Amino acid sequence: MTAQSSPSAKLTLGPILFNWPAETWRDFYFRIADEAPVDIVYLGEVVCSKRAPFFEPYLPEVAERLHGAGKEVVWSTLALIVSEREMDAVRALAAAPDILVEANDISCVALLAGRPHVVGPFVNVYNEATMTCLVERGAARVVLSNELSARALAALAKAAGAELEVQVFGRLPLAISVRCYHARAHNLHKDGCQYVCADDPDGMALETLDGEAFLAVNGTQTMSYTCCNLVLELDRLLKMGIGCFRLWPHSTDMVAVTRIFRGVLDGRDDAAAAWARLARLANVAPFANGFYHGQEGAKLVGAQP
């Protein structure tokens, strides 16, 4: 099955959610700029503000490299703001001229009212009324929550007054907390965490007491254990009117992942063959698509190639 070709479909790369070494972070985006067929790249720290000082010195050259490669750059904000210092950083970003900001906290949405911005996936948008309100306040793009089913996505797409973006690859961010799970797992306090989250470049997998794979944690963030893969659902999403398709960065070869999704979106490649290629390439965790099909998110629904 080949997806319906859509020349207007945009492939996006969400911000890195994990604590990667600063040079690794920089080199990742350099390669994305030079080799990946993505249209939009999100930059910034979403999970923990303590990580930001390490890679911030590289932000200007990374943004310049991406702009030079013809990518649209969007600046992402924290999903949970817990201090005045963090709020000041969000205010500064919201006030910066000539940039597009992804608001991942409702306070940032308020700061951006009246100017074009992106509403990120950490702001819950579950119905048409909420979406319409956000669009009327200036949202040019809304990244929809990953828990939504195909039926809900179709209803929102029908009522959309802005671009809609759906997450189609990667571990799904589920919740964020003031507590740092990574630190606690290593018997450390959050204020003296020693940045142990850097030991798990794709998050730390968890098991139940019975040894069953359960969730993953990334500092203060809870994520799915499984890896979302909606490559087989791209055709239906395109027909709904969804225009942007988000991939979350992982330590696998993301350039290869972007090329696989781009080939399906452009109608060049068969989705079933793309699934098989992703299964060989992306070994982060087992694939799942349950939320899309209205079931538990960890489930894999339908016959897979």
C-alpha positions as CSV (number, residue, x, y, z in Angstrom):
1,M,0.0,0.0,0.0
2,T,1.4,3.4,-1.1
3,A,0.1,6.5,0.7
4,Q,-1.8,9.1,-1.3
5,S,0.9,11.6,-2.4
6,S,0.6,15.0,-0.9
7,P,3.0,17.7,-2.0
8,S,1.9,19.9,0.9
9,A,2.6,17.3,3.6
10,K,5.3,18.4,6.0
11,L,7.7,16.1,7.9
12,T,8.7,17.5,11.2
13,L,11.4,16.6,13.8
14,G,10.4,17.3,17.4
15,P,12.9,18.7,19.9
16,I,15.3,16.2,21.5
17,L,13.7,15.0,24.7
18,F,16.7,13.2,26.1
19,N,19.9,14.4,27.8
20,W,22.5,13.9,25.1
21,P,26.1,15.2,25.3
22,A,26.2,18.7,23.9
23,E,28.5,17.8,21.0
24,T,26.3,14.8,20.1
25,W,23.3,17.2,20.2
26,R,25.0,19.7,17.9
27,D,26.3,17.0,15.4
28,F,22.9,15.4,15.3
29,Y,21.3,18.7,14.1
30,F,24.1,19.3,11.7
31,R,23.5,16.0,10.0
32,I,19.7,16.6,10.0
33,A,20.4,20.0,8.3
34,D,22.6,18.4,5.7
35,E,20.9,15.1,5.0
36,A,17.4,14.7,6.3
37,P,14.3,15.5,4.1
38,V,12.4,17.2,6.9
39,D,10.6,20.5,6.5
40,I,10.4,21.7,10.1
41,V,12.8,21.2,13.0
42,Y,12.0,22.1,16.7
43,L,14.8,23.2,18.9
44,G,15.0,23.7,22.7
45,E,14.7,22.1,26.1
46,V,11.3,20.7,26.9
47,V,11.9,18.4,29.8
48,C,14.5,19.8,32.3
49,S,15.9,23.3,32.3
50,K,19.1,22.0,34.0
51,R,20.2,20.5,30.7
52,A,19.8,23.6,28.6
53,P,23.1,25.4,29.6
54,F,25.1,22.5,28.1
55,F,23.8,22.9,24.5
56,E,22.7,26.5,24.4
57,P,26.2,27.7,23.2
58,Y,25.6,25.7,20.0
59,L,22.0,26.9,19.4
60,P,23.0,29.9,17.1
61,E,25.1,27.8,14.7
62,V,22.7,24.9,14.7
63,A,19.8,27.3,13.9
64,E,21.9,28.9,11.2
65,R,22.8,25.6,9.6
66,L,19.2,24.5,9.6
67,H,18.0,27.8,8.1
68,G,20.7,27.5,5.5
69,A,19.4,24.1,4.5
70,G,15.9,25.4,4.0
71,K,14.4,24.0,7.2
72,E,11.8,26.0,9.2
73,V,13.1,26.3,12.8
74,V,10.6,26.4,15.7
75,W,11.7,27.2,19.2
76,S,10.2,24.9,21.8
77,T,9.5,25.8,25.5
78,L,9.4,23.8,28.7
79,A,6.5,21.6,29.3
80,L,6.5,22.3,33.0
81,I,7.6,25.6,34.5
82,V,8.4,25.4,38.2
83,S,10.5,28.5,39.0
84,E,10.7,32.2,38.3
85,R,14.0,31.6,36.4
86,E,12.3,29.2,34.0
87,M,9.3,31.6,33.6
88,D,11.7,34.4,32.8
89,A,13.3,32.2,30.1
90,V,9.9,31.5,28.6
91,R,9.0,35.2,28.7
92,A,12.3,36.1,26.8
93,L,11.6,33.5,24.1
94,A,8.0,34.6,23.7
95,A,9.1,38.2,23.4
96,A,11.8,37.5,20.8
97,P,11.0,39.0,17.4
98,D,10.9,37.1,14.1
99,I,10.9,33.6,15.5
100,L,8.2,31.0,15.7
101,V,7.7,29.5,19.2
102,E,6.1,26.2,20.2
103,A,4.3,26.7,23.5
104,N,4.3,23.6,25.6
105,D,2.8,25.2,28.7
106,I,-0.5,27.2,28.9
107,S,1.3,30.2,30.4
108,C,3.4,30.5,27.3
109,V,0.2,30.2,25.2
110,A,-1.0,33.3,27.0
111,L,2.2,35.2,26.4
112,L,2.0,34.4,22.7
113,A,-1.6,35.5,22.2
114,G,-2.0,37.7,19.2
115,R,1.1,36.5,17.3
116,P,1.5,33.4,15.2
117,H,2.8,30.4,17.2
118,V,2.6,26.6,17.6
119,V,0.7,24.9,20.3
120,G,2.8,22.0,21.4
121,P,1.7,18.4,22.3
122,F,2.1,19.1,26.0
123,V,-0.9,21.5,25.9
124,N,-4.0,19.3,25.9
125,V,-6.3,19.8,22.9
126,Y,-9.0,17.2,22.9
127,N,-12.0,18.9,21.2
128,E,-13.0,21.4,18.6
129,A,-13.9,24.2,21.0
130,T,-10.4,24.2,22.6
131,M,-8.7,24.1,19.2
132,T,-10.9,26.9,17.9
133,C,-10.1,29.1,20.9
134,L,-6.4,28.6,20.5
135,V,-6.5,29.3,16.8
136,E,-8.4,32.5,17.4
137,R,-5.7,33.6,19.8
138,G,-3.0,33.1,17.2
139,A,-2.1,29.5,16.9
140,A,-0.9,28.8,13.3
141,R,-0.2,25.1,14.1
142,V,-1.5,22.7,16.7
143,V,0.4,19.6,17.6
144,L,-2.4,17.2,18.7
145,S,-2.2,14.9,21.8
146,N,-0.8,11.5,21.1
147,E,-3.7,9.7,23.0
148,L,-6.2,10.7,20.3
149,S,-7.9,8.1,18.2
150,A,-8.3,8.2,14.4
151,R,-12.0,9.2,15.0
152,A,-11.0,12.1,17.2
153,L,-8.3,13.2,14.9
154,A,-10.7,13.2,11.9
155,A,-13.2,15.3,13.9
156,L,-10.5,17.9,14.8
157,A,-9.2,18.0,11.2
158,K,-12.7,18.7,9.9
159,A,-13.0,21.7,12.2
160,A,-9.4,22.9,11.9
161,G,-8.6,26.5,11.2
162,A,-4.8,26.0,11.4
163,E,-2.2,23.4,10.5
164,L,-2.5,20.2,12.5
165,E,0.5,18.0,13.4
166,V,0.4,14.4,14.6
167,Q,3.2,12.3,16.1
168,V,4.0,9.3,14.0
169,F,7.3,7.9,15.3
170,G,9.1,7.6,18.6
171,R,8.4,6.9,22.3
172,L,5.4,8.9,23.3
173,P,5.7,11.5,26.1
174,L,2.9,10.7,28.5
175,A,3.4,12.9,31.6
176,I,5.8,15.2,33.3
177,S,6.5,15.7,37.0
178,V,8.3,18.0,39.5
179,R,10.1,14.8,40.7
180,C,13.1,13.4,38.9
181,Y,12.6,9.6,38.4
182,H,16.1,9.1,37.1
183,A,17.6,10.6,40.2
184,R,15.5,8.6,42.5
185,A,16.3,5.4,40.7
186,H,20.0,6.1,41.5
187,N,19.3,7.1,45.1
188,L,20.0,10.7,44.3
189,H,18.2,14.0,45.1
190,K,16.9,16.0,42.2
191,D,19.1,18.9,43.1
192,G,22.2,16.6,43.1
193,C,21.1,14.4,40.2
194,Q,24.6,14.2,38.7
195,Y,22.7,14.2,35.3
196,V,22.3,10.4,35.4
197,C,19.6,10.7,32.8
198,A,22.5,11.0,30.3
199,D,23.2,7.3,30.8
200,D,20.0,6.5,28.9
201,P,20.0,8.2,25.5
202,D,16.5,6.9,24.7
203,G,15.1,6.9,28.2
204,M,15.3,4.3,31.0
205,A,13.0,1.3,30.4
206,L,10.9,0.1,33.4
207,E,9.5,-3.2,34.3
208,T,6.7,-4.3,36.6
209,L,7.4,-6.5,39.6
210,D,6.6,-9.4,37.4
211,G,9.3,-8.4,34.9
212,E,6.9,-7.1,32.3
213,A,8.1,-4.2,30.2
214,F,6.0,-1.2,31.3
215,L,7.0,2.4,30.7
216,A,10.2,4.5,30.2
217,V,11.4,7.5,32.2
218,N,13.5,10.4,31.0
219,G,14.4,12.6,34.0
220,T,11.1,14.1,35.1
221,Q,9.2,12.7,32.2
222,T,7.2,9.5,31.9
223,M,7.2,8.0,28.4
224,S,5.8,4.9,26.6
225,Y,7.9,1.8,26.7
226,T,6.9,1.1,23.1
227,C,7.8,3.1,20.1
228,C,4.9,4.7,18.2
229,N,5.0,3.9,14.5
230,L,2.1,5.1,12.3
231,V,3.7,4.7,8.9
232,L,0.9,2.3,7.9
233,E,-1.6,5.0,8.9
234,L,-0.1,7.9,6.9
235,D,-2.5,7.5,4.0
236,R,-5.6,7.8,6.2
237,L,-4.1,10.7,8.1
238,L,-3.4,12.5,4.8
239,K,-7.0,11.9,3.7
240,M,-8.3,13.4,7.0
241,G,-6.4,16.6,6.2
242,I,-3.5,16.3,8.7
243,G,-0.6,18.2,7.2
244,C,2.4,17.8,9.5
245,F,3.9,14.5,10.7
246,R,6.2,14.5,13.7
247,L,9.1,12.2,14.4
248,W,10.7,12.2,17.9
249,P,14.5,12.0,17.8
250,H,16.1,8.9,19.1
251,S,19.7,7.5,19.0
252,T,18.9,5.4,16.0
253,D,19.8,6.6,12.5
254,M,17.2,9.4,12.3
255,V,18.2,10.5,8.8
256,A,17.3,7.0,7.6
257,V,14.0,7.2,9.5
258,T,13.1,10.6,8.0
259,R,13.9,9.2,4.5
260,I,11.5,6.3,5.0
261,F,8.6,8.5,6.1
262,R,9.3,11.0,3.4
263,G,9.2,8.3,0.7
264,V,5.8,7.2,1.9
265,L,4.4,10.7,2.3
266,D,5.5,11.5,-1.3
267,G,3.9,8.4,-2.6
268,R,7.1,6.9,-3.9
269,D,7.4,4.0,-1.4
270,D,5.1,1.3,-0.2
271,A,4.0,1.7,3.4
272,A,4.3,-2.0,4.1
273,A,7.8,-2.1,2.8
274,A,8.6,1.0,4.9
275,W,7.3,-0.7,8.0
276,A,9.7,-3.6,7.4
277,R,12.6,-1.3,6.9
278,L,11.8,0.6,10.1
279,A,11.5,-2.7,12.0
280,R,15.1,-3.5,10.9
281,L,16.4,0.0,11.6
282,A,14.7,1.4,14.7
283,N,15.5,-0.9,17.6
284,V,14.5,1.5,20.3
285,A,11.5,-0.6,21.5
286,P,8.7,-2.7,20.0
287,F,6.3,-0.7,17.8
288,A,2.8,0.2,18.9
289,N,-0.2,2.1,17.4
290,G,-2.9,1.5,20.0
291,F,-3.9,5.0,20.7
292,Y,-4.6,5.7,17.0
293,H,-6.9,2.7,16.9
294,G,-8.8,3.7,20.1
295,Q,-7.1,1.1,22.3
296,E,-4.4,0.9,24.9
297,G,-1.4,2.9,23.6
298,A,1.0,-0.1,24.0
299,K,-0.9,-2.3,21.7
300,L,0.0,-3.1,18.1
301,V,-3.3,-3.3,16.2
302,G,-3.8,-4.8,12.8
303,A,-1.8,-7.3,10.7
304,Q,1.7,-6.0,10.3
305,P,4.0,-6.9,7.4
